[in-house]
């Protein structure tokens, strides 16, 4: 009976459909405009500005088309498709940050030095070496691979179980993603796996971190992840790196940040069973970012801190906007 009611609700026409664009769609358009200005001001330095501009035109057209479909058939299903499409397009926006920040000088030498000053070592270099066990390696890679499932699970939970808060939860996640992407555009840090490869491990071991300037403008090779190379989850992470990883998006760690935001959303919903279910994967994910050399330890710490700021900031923003709509 519950399944039938859920399916019926999916296609039931809403009595008071949202007429305009959703907040998360305005966030997409805002990020699109900001990055378009960056492209135009640095046009001659870009490798393929035409493709980047047309990519934005296509995403704008998709956004308007999905809004039009919802206006014709305003139901939960079409609303979910609008949200799901924008979340899916994050896979396009992520490598786009590399195309933008590659024109700026790399800053990894500063972050590696700060890491050395704070911890007296490079945690990303020593973590896996201290725990070389096959079991530890697979647990770490499993945690890292759980990143997208955690996001999907959180969004689906709100859609299925707390539909009235679904749009708000999706907005918090999407706006936070774009907040991280803005940082990545103007703060080009690639992380240990790329930087260590660029300067050579002999320098890393000696604690020498030279500036590489625009090296990553033309080089995208990285170190293989440490750990049990024959593990199932190890291969899964390596395949994901080969498919879409770029020398970008290290500071702050969006893996730590967005997964923290998912945990906060579930905590906000007071679903403690789901929170306990996700907690082991969350903890493994946070540690894995350093273990597999994707991030410096300070990236992970900054990811946690910024997640709290983004969560409460976006929750407050969406609350005010919801109140404004109700008054109208």
Phi, psi and omega per residue, in radians:
X1 nan -0.757 3.141
X2 -1.110 -0.664 3.126
X3 -1.130 -0.756 3.139
X4 -1.107 -0.724 3.124
X5 -1.132 -0.704 3.123
X6 -1.091 -0.781 3.140
X7 -1.138 -0.663 3.106
X8 -1.140 -0.745 3.141
X9 -1.114 -0.503 -3.121
X10 -1.024 -0.663 -3.022
X11 -1.932 0.082 3.090
X12 -1.271 2.272 -3.136
X13 -1.146 2.266 -3.113
X14 -1.273 2.453 -3.107
X15 -1.257 -0.639 3.136
X16 -2.213 1.317 -3.114
X17 -1.187 2.622 3.091
X18 -1.337 2.048 -2.975
X19 -1.367 -0.658 -3.068
X20 -1.623 -2.923 3.078
X21 -1.277 2.580 3.070
X22 -1.291 2.785 -3.135
X23 -0.998 -0.700 -3.116
X24 -1.166 -0.531 3.087
X25 -1.265 -0.643 3.033
X26 -1.106 -0.617 3.090
X27 -1.098 -0.730 3.097
X28 -1.064 -0.835 -3.125
X29 -1.140 -0.627 3.103
X30 -1.133 -0.780 3.105
X31 -1.137 -0.666 3.116
X32 -1.059 -0.774 3.139
X33 -1.150 -0.776 -3.140
X34 -1.036 -0.844 -3.106
X35 -1.256 -0.502 3.052
X36 -1.104 -0.703 3.089
X37 -1.102 -0.692 3.090
X38 -1.069 -0.753 3.131
X39 -1.079 -0.784 -3.102
X40 -1.154 -0.670 -3.124
X41 -1.328 -0.351 -3.134
X42 -2.093 0.489 -2.987
X43 -0.937 -0.781 -3.062
X44 -1.260 -0.286 3.133
X45 -1.601 -0.246 -3.085
X46 -1.348 2.577 3.121
X47 -1.388 -0.693 -3.124
X48 -2.491 1.127 -3.089
X49 -1.093 -0.585 -3.138
X50 -1.065 -0.797 -3.136
X51 -1.109 -0.672 3.135
X52 -1.164 -0.686 3.130
X53 -1.181 -0.797 -3.133
X54 -1.173 -0.539 3.050
X55 -1.065 -0.689 3.115
X56 -1.217 -0.632 3.086
X57 -1.097 -0.732 3.139
X58 -1.133 -0.730 3.132
X59 -1.158 -0.670 3.062
X60 -1.067 -0.725 3.129
X61 -1.163 -0.705 3.098
X62 -1.070 -0.754 -3.139
X63 -1.055 -0.805 -3.134
X64 -1.191 -0.679 -3.137
X65 -1.121 -0.749 3.133
X66 -1.178 -0.613 3.054
X67 -1.096 -0.713 -3.138
X68 -1.153 -0.694 3.102
X69 -1.093 -0.735 3.114
X70 -1.117 -0.687 3.119
X71 -1.093 -0.617 3.120
X72 -1.299 -0.695 -3.129
X73 -2.288 1.383 -3.071
X74 -1.365 1.585 3.131
X75 -2.418 3.078 -3.104
X76 -1.102 -0.647 -3.096
X77 -1.107 -0.818 -3.124
X78 -1.224 -0.542 3.053
X79 -1.162 -0.735 3.125
X80 -1.101 -0.699 3.125
X81 -1.100 -0.700 3.092
X82 -1.037 -0.815 -3.132
X83 -1.195 -0.809 -3.111
X84 -1.064 -0.641 3.131
X85 -1.108 -0.764 -3.137
X86 -1.177 -0.651 3.076
X87 -1.169 -0.683 3.100
X88 -1.134 -0.601 -3.125
X89 -1.247 -0.157 3.044
X90 -1.044 -0.490 3.091
X91 -1.143 -0.438 3.050
X92 -1.445 -0.674 -3.092
X93 -1.229 -0.533 -3.075
X94 -1.063 -0.998 3.121
X95 -1.125 -0.362 3.094
X96 -1.096 -0.514 3.105
X97 -1.104 -0.567 3.093
X98 -1.174 -0.724 3.136
X99 -1.089 -0.491 -3.140
X100 -1.505 -0.807 -3.021
X101 -1.442 -0.194 -3.137
X102 -1.175 -0.259 3.137
X103 -1.457 -0.154 3.126
X104 -1.777 2.701 3.117
X105 -1.118 2.427 -3.130
X106 -1.208 2.555 -3.077
X107 -2.038 0.218 -3.083
X108 -1.066 -0.563 -3.121
X109 -1.060 -0.603 3.123
X110 -1.230 -0.766 -3.092
X111 -1.222 -0.651 3.084
X112 -1.136 -0.659 3.100
X113 -1.185 -0.747 3.103
X114 -1.094 -0.673 3.091
X115 -1.041 -0.787 -3.126
X116 -1.127 -0.688 -3.141
X117 -1.185 -0.691 -3.070
X118 -1.300 -0.706 -3.000
X119 -1.956 -0.151 -3.112
X120 1.264 0.188 -3.134
X121 -2.898 -3.057 3.042
X122 -1.937 1.690 -3.126
X123 -0.913 -0.629 -3.140
X124 -1.135 -0.457 3.114
X125 -1.423 -0.616 -2.972
X126 -1.712 -0.385 -3.011
X127 -1.012 -0.973 -3.109
X128 -1.155 -0.577 3.137
X129 -1.152 -0.586 3.134
X130 -1.328 -0.459 -3.114
X131 -2.259 1.286 -3.070
X132 -1.431 0.009 -3.080
X133 -0.965 2.458 3.079
X134 -1.042 -0.663 -3.122
X135 -1.141 -0.802 3.125
X136 -1.083 -0.771 3.135
X137 -1.010 -0.841 -3.122
X138 -1.175 -0.642 3.087
X139 -1.100 -0.746 3.125
X140 -1.102 -0.821 -3.135
X141 -1.163 -0.599 3.062
X142 -1.101 -0.757 3.104
X143 -1.068 -0.775 -3.130
X144 -1.133 -0.678 -3.129
X145 -1.251 -0.269 -3.107
X146 -1.429 0.004 -3.067
X147 -0.982 -1.025 -3.101
X148 -1.201 -0.698 3.032
X149 -0.993 -0.634 3.103
X150 -1.106 -0.720 3.132
X151 -1.139 -0.832 -3.130
X152 -1.074 -0.779 -3.134
X153 -1.055 -0.749 -3.137
X154 -1.108 -0.824 -3.122
X155 -1.129 -0.760 3.134
X156 -1.143 -0.631 3.107
X157 -1.032 -0.821 -3.129
X158 -1.189 -0.643 -3.134
X159 -1.157 -0.751 -3.060
X160 -1.432 -0.730 -2.973
X161 -1.822 -0.415 -3.098
X162 -2.436 1.065 -2.985
X163 -1.026 -0.602 -3.116
X164 -1.102 -0.361 3.136
X165 -1.905 0.105 -3.080
X166 -1.067 -0.877 -3.100
X167 -1.084 -0.672 -3.139
X168 -1.154 -0.765 3.137
X169 -1.100 -0.767 3.118
X170 -1.109 -0.642 3.113
X171 -1.118 -0.747 3.123
X172 -1.027 -0.778 -3.127
X173 -1.162 -0.837 -3.057
X174 -1.201 -0.762 3.119
X175 -1.090 -0.667 3.108
X176 -1.129 -0.718 3.066
X177 -0.974 -0.844 -3.081
X178 -1.226 -0.527 3.036
X179 -1.086 -0.745 3.073
X180 -1.125 -0.721 -3.110
X181 -1.116 -0.638 3.077
X182 -1.063 -0.762 3.099
X183 -1.070 -0.754 -3.099
X184 -1.117 -0.593 3.142
X185 -1.113 -0.761 -3.024
X186 -1.742 -0.064 3.124
X187 -2.262 1.418 -3.031
X188 -1.312 1.668 3.071
X189 -2.172 2.244 -3.012
X190 -1.692 -0.434 -3.100
X191 1.687 2.874 -3.034
X192 -1.005 -0.716 -3.042
X193 -1.042 -0.575 3.087
X194 -1.553 -0.773 -3.065
X195 -1.198 -0.761 3.105
X196 -1.037 -0.705 3.112
X197 -1.103 -0.693 -3.075
X198 -1.184 -0.731 -3.039
X199 -1.649 -0.289 -3.116
X200 1.629 2.419 -3.053
X201 -1.155 -0.412 3.127
X202 -1.118 -0.596 3.078
X203 -1.267 -0.690 -3.127
X204 -1.085 -0.803 -3.130
X205 -1.061 -0.626 -3.132
X206 -1.441 -0.105 -3.120
X207 1.304 0.518 3.113
X208 -1.894 2.171 -3.026
X209 -2.236 1.496 -3.122
X210 -1.283 2.724 3.081
X211 -1.352 2.393 -3.113
X212 -1.873 0.019 3.053
X213 0.967 -2.056 -3.070
X214 -1.803 0.499 -3.111
X215 -0.946 -0.736 -3.053
X216 -1.372 -0.004 3.029
X217 -1.193 -0.453 -3.095
X218 -2.209 -0.046 -3.120
X219 -2.179 2.276 -3.132
X220 -2.238 0.261 -3.127
X221 -1.434 2.595 -3.100
X222 -2.397 2.967 3.099
X223 -1.293 2.596 2.956
X224 -1.179 2.563 3.138
X225 -1.108 2.482 3.037
X226 -1.276 2.812 3.098
X227 2.165 -2.889 -3.069
X228 -1.386 1.755 -2.976
X229 -1.176 -0.293 -3.141
X230 -1.693 0.080 -3.117
X231 -1.265 2.611 3.135
X232 -1.101 -0.854 -3.108
X233 -1.265 -0.544 3.044
X234 -1.029 -0.842 -3.139
X235 -1.126 -0.609 3.117
X236 -1.104 -0.775 3.124
X237 -1.169 -0.744 3.130
X238 -1.115 -0.681 3.103
X239 -1.127 -0.683 3.106
X240 -1.138 -0.699 3.099
X241 -1.097 -0.767 -3.118
X242 -1.148 -0.567 -3.067
X243 -1.347 -0.676 -3.006
X244 -2.537 0.089 -3.098
X245 -1.313 2.497 3.100
X246 -2.352 2.778 3.068
X247 -1.290 1.337 -3.084
X248 -2.775 3.006 2.873
X249 1.096 0.775 3.129
X250 -1.640 -0.750 -3.046
X251 -2.085 2.206 -0.200
X252 -1.306 2.910 3.124
X253 -1.271 1.979 3.089
X254 -1.277 -0.409 3.045
X255 -1.066 -0.839 3.086
X256 -1.177 -0.773 -3.059
X257 -1.098 -0.929 -3.085
X258 -1.201 -0.661 3.094
X259 -1.148 -0.608 3.053
X260 -1.125 -0.712 3.118
X261 -1.118 -0.672 3.071
X262 -1.081 -0.740 3.113
X263 -1.112 -0.704 3.135
X264 -1.169 -0.640 3.100
X265 -1.132 -0.746 3.114
X266 -1.163 -0.683 3.079
X267 -1.117 -0.718 3.092
X268 -1.036 -0.659 3.129
X269 -1.365 -0.116 3.136
X270 1.049 0.584 3.042
X271 -1.657 1.488 -3.016
X272 -1.260 -0.463 3.091
X273 -1.153 -0.809 3.106
X274 -1.145 -0.635 3.121
X275 -1.086 -0.785 3.121
X276 -1.148 -0.660 3.109
X277 -1.084 -0.709 -3.081
X278 -1.434 -0.382 -3.004
X279 -0.991 -0.835 -3.141
X280 -1.045 -0.708 3.139
X281 -1.170 -0.661 3.114
X282 -1.099 -0.822 -3.122
X283 -1.123 -0.747 3.099
X284 -1.099 -0.710 3.137
X285 -1.065 -0.800 -3.115
X286 -1.064 -0.732 3.119
X287 -1.254 -0.619 -3.075
X288 -1.127 -0.532 -3.124
X289 -1.005 -0.596 3.102
X290 -1.533 -0.677 -3.093
X291 -1.024 -0.764 -3.098
X292 -1.547 0.104 3.066
X293 1.207 0.415 3.057
X294 -1.321 -0.495 -3.058
X295 -2.456 2.684 2.897
X296 -1.296 2.790 3.120
X297 -1.074 -0.621 3.136
X298 -1.180 -0.438 3.051
X299 -1.140 -0.764 -3.129
X300 -1.149 -0.734 3.118
X301 -1.097 -0.793 3.132
X302 -1.134 -0.597 3.091
X303 -1.078 -0.710 3.134
X304 -1.176 -0.775 -3.112
X305 -1.150 -0.816 -3.124
X306 -1.160 -0.558 3.112
X307 -1.047 -0.756 3.124
X308 -1.102 -0.757 3.129
X309 -1.129 -0.797 -3.130
X310 -1.151 -0.686 -3.107
X311 -1.097 -0.955 -3.083
X312 -1.214 -0.595 3.096
X313 -1.141 -0.793 -3.123
X314 -1.258 -0.636 3.085
X315 -1.087 -0.728 3.111
X316 -1.157 -0.710 3.141
X317 -1.109 -0.813 -3.118
X318 -1.211 -0.527 3.089
X319 -1.140 -0.779 3.119
X320 -1.106 -0.701 -3.132
X321 -1.195 -0.696 3.088
X322 -1.079 -0.722 3.128
X323 -1.110 -0.671 3.136
X324 -1.147 -0.671 3.114
X325 -1.152 -0.686 -3.130
X326 -1.134 -0.643 -3.137
X327 -1.173 -0.590 3.134
X328 -1.304 nan nan
